[in-house]
Amino acid sequence: MDDLILTPFDRLSIVRHKNRPTIKDYLPLIFTDFFEMHGDRYHGDDRAILGGICRFDGKPVTVIAEVKGRDVFENKEVNFAMPHPDGYRKALRLAKQAEKFSRPVICFIDTPGAYCGVGAEKRGQGEAIARNLYEFMTLRTPVVSVVLGEGGSGGALALGVCDELAMLENAVYSVISPRGFASLLWKDASREEEACNIMRITAEDAVSLGVADHIIAEPAGGAHNDMETTAENISKTLCKMLKSNSQKNIDDLLNSRYNKFRRIGEFSEITPS
């Protein structure tokens, strides 16, 4: 961990670093025998979401991950990590397959948000995300998620309905991007840094609010400074999460998952005088 106190905007800058590791870097360091699976069986294959079967600690698991690129060419290939509805439907197809064969599902979140283009909206972007929220909540197999970098809005939450959620130390998880927040609230996108610092989007904030369960340590300056150590830390946290959830009876697991989300948020009741 870095001894320097970082602001939320500092952390956002770290997760947007051009050399920050992506799921394609972590896959061979954490998993073995990865076999990628393509397509949603409705429209096509969205390369912004990668999914397949592999082994973790010698046991079969299903991995579903949002994909970021390192340069403009890689980012164009994966639509800058902004999934279309086809990607979310592919993710659900693989999750349902995992449920059928009693494989745990491991999701990796790293997106500024779901793609909001005309084509995506025509093919039911909102419905695809809502369907994932609904189906993942009742998926009868353990589901764990890790936020690698950006966790933006419904595009992230579509892979964030799980039994336990971990975040890398510098990762952020937010209902809207700081720039979008500033644009909507103050009609001034240049106030992005100010917005970022008041939105409570860091891993520490998410744990304190009950949104996340674990913080995964990163090397000083960010994961790009020591990818192998970061991968090892991710692996240890995955081991802990999968062990605790795989030991539960399925009905108890689903009840715990439901209650996890019911407990998120704060409210107060006012008794009428």
N, C-alpha and C positions, 0 to 999 in steps of 0.2 A: 504494500500500500504506500501511497505517496504521503509524506509528512506535510506537504504543502496543502493548505486548506483551499479546496477548489470550489468555485461557485457553480451553480447549475449550468450557467452558460459555458464555463470552462469544460464541464463534462460533455456538453453537447458538441463542443468543438472537437473533443477527443474522439467521440464516436463517429464524427464525420471526417476524421483523418483519412487521407487517401490510402494509407497503408494498413488501416485497421483490418484485422483478419475477418474473413467471411465464413459462412458455413462450409464452403468448398475447401477452405484451409483446415478447418477443424475436423471434417469428416474422417480423413485418413489417420488423424492423431487420436481420435476417440473410439472409432468403430472399425470393424473388420468386415470383409465380404459384402460390401455394399452393392446392392443390385437396384438400379434406378427403375422406377415405373412411371409411365407417361399417360397423359390424357385423362379427361373427365368422363368420357363415353357419351358426351352430349355435343360438344363443339370442337374442342381441340386440346392442345397441350400448352399450358401457360408456363413459360420458363422462369417466371418470377417466383414460383414455388417448386421446390425440388422435393421429391418423395421417393421412398423405396424401403426395402427390407435389408437389414444387416444384423450383425452381432455386436452386442455390447457386453463386455465381461463374459464372453462365451455364450450368451443367451440371445435368442432371436428377438428383435424389436423392430418396430416401424418408426422411421424418422421422417418428419415433415418439416420443411424449413423454407423460410423466405430468403431469397438470394440477392445479395448486393454484388455489384461489380467493383473492380479496382480502378478502371479508367472509363472514358466515355464510350468506348467500343463495347466493353463488357456490360456497362450499364444500359446501353441501348438494347443489348441482347435480352436483358432481363427486365426491361421497361423500368429501369431505375428502382427496382425492388418494390414496384407498385402492382400488386396482383390484379388480374381480371377475375370476373366471376368463375371462369373456367379453372383458375388455380384453386379457388376455395372449394369448388366441386371435386377437383382431383384430390385435395386434402381430405375431404369427407369420404370419398370412395376408399382411400387407403386406410382411413381410420376405421371404417366399417369392416374392411377386410381384416384388420388387426383384431377387432372385436370377435370376429368369427373364429379366428385361430388362437385367441387368448394371448396375443402379443401385446406388451406394453407399447404405448405411443409416446414418442419424445418429439416435442415441437420446439423449433427454434424461431424466435421472432426477431425480425430486423427489417423494418419497413417504415417509411415516412407516412404511409397510409395507403389504402386501397385506391386503385386507379379510378378516376372520376370522368373518363372520356365518354363520348356519346355511345360508342360501341359497347362499352362495359355496362352502361346504364340500360341500353336496349336489351342486353342479355341477362339483366336481372342482378346487378351488383348488390343492391340492398337485400334482396331475397336470399342470395347465396351466402352473405355474411350472417343474416338472421338464422338461416337453416343450420349453419355451423354452430352458432351459439346454442341452438335448441338441441341438436343431435349430440354435440360433445358433452353437454350437461348430463345426458343419460347413457353415455357410452359405457358398456359393461366390461371395461378393462382399464387398468391404471393409465392415467394421462398426466405427464409432467411437461412443463414448458420452461424455456430459458430465453430471456431477452438478451440478445448479443449486443445490440447497439440501440437503434431507434425502435420504439414501440409506439407507433402512431395510430390512434383512434381505432375505429372498427376494423381497419385493416390488420391491426395487431391482435385485437381482441378475438377475432375469428379463430386464432390459434392459441388463445390465452385462457380458454375455459378448461380448467385442469384441476387436478388434485393438489398439486403444489407448483408454485411459480418461483423461479430463481432469476435474479438479474445480475449481470456483470456489474462490477463496482461503478463503472462510469456510464452504464446504460441509462436510458430515460424511457419513461412510460407515460403517455399523455393522451388526453381526450382530443387534443388538436395541437398542431405545431405552434411553437412560440410566435413565429411570423404570422400565422393565421390568427392566433389569439390577438396579437397587436393590431392586425388589420381590422378585425371585427370590433374589438372593444374600443380602440382609440382611433380607428381609421388612419393608422400610421404604421406601416410595416417596418419602418426604420427603428421602432422601439422594441425590436425582437429580443434584445438582451434583457431589457427591463422586464418584459413579459416572462421570459425564461426564468428569471430569478424569483418570481413570485408565484409560479404555477405549481410548485411542489411536485416535480416530475422525476426527481432522482431516485435511486435505489433505496436510499435511507428513508425518503418520504414515503415510498410505496410500502416498505415494511412497516413503518409507523402507522400507516393508514389501513393496514391489513390487506392491501392489494397483493403484495409479494410476501414470500415466506423466507427467502434466503438471499444473501448477497455474496457473490462470488468474487474473491479478491483478484485484482489485476496488478501487474508490475507497475512501478512508478512511471508515470507518463502515459500509461495506456497499454492495452493488450498487444499492440504492434511492436512493443519493445521486447517482448518475450512471449511469443505465441505458444511455445511448447509448455511453458509453465502455466499459462492461462488455460490451455487445453487440459492439463492435468487437474487444475482446480475445478474445471467444469465437470470432468469425469468423476471426481470425488463427490461432488454435490449430486450428480445424477445417481450415483450408487446409493447414496443416503436416501434420496427421494424415492427411488424405485423399491428399495428394500422395505421402507416403512409402508408404502402403499400396496405392494404385492402381497403382504402378509394379511391384509384385511379381507374379510368376507365381502363379496361383490355388493350386496345390499348395504352393508355398513359403509363401503367405499362411496357409493352413490349418495348416501345420506350425508356423509362428511363433505362431499363436493358441493352439494346443495347448500348446506349450512355455511360453508366457506364464503359463498357469494352473498348469502343473506346477511352475513355479519359486516360486510363492507359498507362503509359510509356512516355518517353520524346524523342523528335527528333528535328532536326534542318534542314532547307533547305538551300542549298548553291546555290546562283544564279551564273551561269557561267559568267565569265568576257568577 
